[in-house]
Amino acid sequence: MEPKFCSDARGPWSQSFVLMHVVHGAKVWCTILTEIPQHQMHIPDRGSKAFLTEAPRHLGTRDFAKEQMTIRKKAFSIIEGIFERHGATALDTPVFELRETLTGKYGEDSKLIYDLADQGRELLSLRYDLTVPFARFMAMNGLTSLKRYQIAKVYRRDNPSKGRYREFYQCDFDIAGPSEKMGPDF
């Protein structure tokens, strides 16, 4: 669906928007993640005009405003503290992996993996969870023991419904190899 050009300034919007900068006759697009209460505004430092256009959000995804981000940040901070108290270190893996790394690891759920094809014809997939990329990291680095955590988005080509999304956060705590016993957090 093509975004629609908005030129008047009537009332606040409660949807996602795309901001179009017109600078020296060239159009440059960038996403706005927060609501902007007017359709047109002047950007003094560039001497250009910015116009808002309506852009639909992909089914099964959500936008998070300031209040929701504050709550999420606090929750993740608490979770990270618990993981670190139990000796885990943070690890970040790529949002996509080679398709062959992910296929066949999830059984029937393999059909829920988002597949991508990059310009070099390499077959890639968005991560379905955080555990298989962790196992790939362990194998590539010749590690046999690691206690790690990761909090990141994962993607599933699922049927969106109430409480089920195609993009969501997963908080993962993995122990590979021998480890000391963990006690309760209370």
C-alpha positions as a Python dict, from the first residue, in 0.01 Angstrom:
ca = {
    (1, 'M'): (0, 0, 0),
    (2, 'E'): (141, 339, -102),
    (3, 'P'): (163, 596, 179),
    (4, 'K'): (-77, 888, 134),
    (5, 'F'): (48, 1247, 131),
    (6, 'C'): (-100, 1465, 407),
    (7, 'S'): (-81, 1841, 360),
    (8, 'D'): (-329, 1987, 609),
    (9, 'A'): (-292, 2022, 987),
    (10, 'R'): (-610, 1890, 1147),
    (11, 'G'): (-597, 1721, 1488),
    (12, 'P'): (-369, 1462, 1643),
    (13, 'W'): (-310, 1120, 1490),
    (14, 'S'): (-294, 792, 1680),
    (15, 'Q'): (-123, 576, 1419),
    (16, 'S'): (229, 507, 1296),
    (17, 'F'): (371, 765, 1058),
    (18, 'V'): (650, 811, 810),
    (19, 'L'): (825, 1148, 799),
    (20, 'M'): (925, 1276, 457),
    (21, 'H'): (1195, 1543, 446),
    (22, 'V'): (1215, 1756, 135),
    (23, 'V'): (1569, 1894, 125),
    (24, 'H'): (1682, 2079, -188),
    (25, 'G'): (1417, 1898, -393),
    (26, 'A'): (1522, 1545, -284),
    (27, 'K'): (1285, 1325, -83),
    (28, 'V'): (1435, 1135, 210),
    (29, 'W'): (1219, 894, 416),
    (30, 'C'): (1267, 797, 779),
    (31, 'T'): (1037, 626, 1030),
    (32, 'I'): (884, 815, 1321),
    (33, 'L'): (824, 591, 1623),
    (34, 'T'): (623, 838, 1828),
    (35, 'E'): (307, 1028, 1750),
    (36, 'I'): (336, 1379, 1610),
    (37, 'P'): (28, 1599, 1667),
    (38, 'Q'): (53, 1795, 1342),
    (39, 'H'): (78, 1703, 977),
    (40, 'Q'): (327, 1967, 877),
    (41, 'M'): (617, 2122, 1068),
    (42, 'H'): (915, 2340, 988),
    (43, 'I'): (1264, 2201, 1056),
    (44, 'P'): (1463, 2521, 1117),
    (45, 'D'): (1815, 2374, 1116),
    (46, 'R'): (1773, 2236, 764),
    (47, 'G'): (1538, 2495, 624),
    (48, 'S'): (1317, 2218, 493),
    (49, 'K'): (957, 2113, 543),
    (50, 'A'): (855, 1776, 682),
    (51, 'F'): (522, 1619, 586),
    (52, 'L'): (361, 1326, 764),
    (53, 'T'): (213, 1042, 567),
    (54, 'E'): (10, 750, 697),
    (55, 'A'): (189, 413, 691),
    (56, 'P'): (23, 87, 801),
    (57, 'R'): (193, -138, 1056),
    (58, 'H'): (266, -504, 972),
    (59, 'L'): (12, -748, 1120),
    (60, 'G'): (147, -916, 1434),
    (61, 'T'): (378, -631, 1536),
    (62, 'R'): (343, -348, 1788),
    (63, 'D'): (471, 3, 1847),
    (64, 'F'): (583, 98, 2198),
    (65, 'A'): (541, 451, 2333),
    (66, 'K'): (747, 621, 2603),
    (67, 'E'): (548, 480, 2898),
    (68, 'Q'): (567, 124, 2766),
    (69, 'M'): (940, 162, 2697),
    (70, 'T'): (997, 279, 3056),
    (71, 'I'): (817, -29, 3192),
    (72, 'R'): (1004, -262, 2955),
    (73, 'K'): (1340, -107, 3044),
    (74, 'K'): (1272, -156, 3418),
    (75, 'A'): (1153, -516, 3369),
    (76, 'F'): (1456, -605, 3157),
    (77, 'S'): (1685, -445, 3416),
    (78, 'I'): (1537, -665, 3691),
    (79, 'I'): (1564, -978, 3473),
    (80, 'E'): (1925, -898, 3377),
    (81, 'G'): (2010, -850, 3746),
    (82, 'I'): (1875, -1197, 3829),
    (83, 'F'): (2063, -1357, 3538),
    (84, 'E'): (2388, -1185, 3639),
    (85, 'R'): (2342, -1281, 4005),
    (86, 'H'): (2347, -1642, 3886),
    (87, 'G'): (2674, -1589, 3701),
    (88, 'A'): (2550, -1543, 3345),
    (89, 'T'): (2716, -1304, 3103),
    (90, 'A'): (2538, -1114, 2827),
    (91, 'L'): (2570, -1239, 2470),
    (92, 'D'): (2419, -1093, 2154),
    (93, 'T'): (2372, -1295, 1836),
    (94, 'P'): (2264, -1166, 1492),
    (95, 'V'): (1894, -1115, 1418),
    (96, 'F'): (1936, -1342, 1113),
    (97, 'E'): (2125, -1667, 1059),
    (98, 'L'): (2204, -1881, 757),
    (99, 'R'): (1884, -2069, 675),
    (100, 'E'): (2060, -2406, 710),
    (101, 'T'): (2151, -2320, 1071),
    (102, 'L'): (1785, -2285, 1170),
    (103, 'T'): (1599, -2534, 948),
    (104, 'G'): (1532, -2876, 1093),
    (105, 'K'): (1590, -2761, 1452),
    (106, 'Y'): (1227, -2685, 1541),
    (107, 'G'): (1033, -2982, 1406),
    (108, 'E'): (682, -2885, 1297),
    (109, 'D'): (750, -2522, 1395),
    (110, 'S'): (1014, -2490, 1119),
    (111, 'K'): (736, -2365, 890),
    (112, 'L'): (707, -2059, 1117),
    (113, 'I'): (1059, -1935, 1035),
    (114, 'Y'): (1082, -1614, 829),
    (115, 'D'): (1310, -1674, 530),
    (116, 'L'): (1505, -1397, 358),
    (117, 'A'): (1715, -1379, 42),
    (118, 'D'): (1989, -1118, 37),
    (119, 'Q'): (2134, -954, -274),
    (120, 'G'): (2416, -1211, -286),
    (121, 'R'): (2158, -1492, -314),
    (122, 'E'): (2253, -1618, 32),
    (123, 'L'): (1957, -1786, 203),
    (124, 'L'): (1898, -1636, 547),
    (125, 'S'): (1629, -1663, 814),
    (126, 'L'): (1521, -1438, 1100),
    (127, 'R'): (1590, -1601, 1436),
    (128, 'Y'): (1296, -1804, 1568),
    (129, 'D'): (1438, -1819, 1920),
    (130, 'L'): (1768, -1740, 2095),
    (131, 'T'): (1885, -2093, 2183),
    (132, 'V'): (1980, -2223, 1836),
    (133, 'P'): (2189, -1911, 1757),
    (134, 'F'): (2357, -1962, 2097),
    (135, 'A'): (2441, -2323, 2004),
    (136, 'R'): (2583, -2200, 1671),
    (137, 'F'): (2796, -1944, 1862),
    (138, 'M'): (2927, -2218, 2094),
    (139, 'A'): (3018, -2446, 1801),
    (140, 'M'): (3183, -2170, 1595),
    (141, 'N'): (3398, -2063, 1890),
    (142, 'G'): (3488, -2413, 2011),
    (143, 'L'): (3330, -2352, 2352),
    (144, 'T'): (3215, -2640, 2573),
    (145, 'S'): (3102, -2443, 2877),
    (146, 'L'): (2924, -2109, 2906),
    (147, 'K'): (2647, -1956, 3114),
    (148, 'R'): (2488, -1674, 2921),
    (149, 'Y'): (2173, -1468, 2885),
    (150, 'Q'): (2022, -1272, 2600),
    (151, 'I'): (1719, -1047, 2582),
    (152, 'A'): (1626, -979, 2221),
    (153, 'K'): (1351, -986, 1961),
    (154, 'V'): (1259, -1309, 1787),
    (155, 'Y'): (1033, -1362, 1485),
    (156, 'R'): (769, -1624, 1406),
    (157, 'R'): (551, -1643, 1096),
    (158, 'D'): (256, -1735, 1314),
    (159, 'N'): (-111, -1639, 1290),
    (160, 'P'): (-135, -1323, 1501),
    (161, 'S'): (-410, -1319, 1761),
    (162, 'K'): (-469, -1166, 2103),
    (163, 'G'): (-141, -1203, 2291),
    (164, 'R'): (39, -1373, 1997),
    (165, 'Y'): (272, -1165, 1786),
    (166, 'R'): (510, -1227, 1499),
    (167, 'E'): (778, -1010, 1660),
    (168, 'F'): (836, -1027, 2035),
    (169, 'Y'): (1105, -1026, 2301),
    (170, 'Q'): (1248, -1343, 2448),
    (171, 'C'): (1450, -1350, 2770),
    (172, 'D'): (1684, -1647, 2740),
    (173, 'F'): (1911, -1798, 3007),
    (174, 'D'): (2125, -2090, 2889),
    (175, 'I'): (2381, -2306, 3064),
    (176, 'A'): (2610, -2514, 2843),
    (177, 'G'): (2838, -2766, 3010),
    (178, 'P'): (2885, -2828, 3384),
    (179, 'S'): (2774, -2555, 3624),
    (180, 'E'): (2733, -2502, 3996),
    (181, 'K'): (2387, -2534, 4148),
    (182, 'M'): (2168, -2229, 4141),
    (183, 'G'): (1965, -2126, 4444),
    (184, 'P'): (1627, -1953, 4455),
    (185, 'D'): (1611, -1575, 4426),
    (186, 'F'): (1398, -1510, 4733),
}
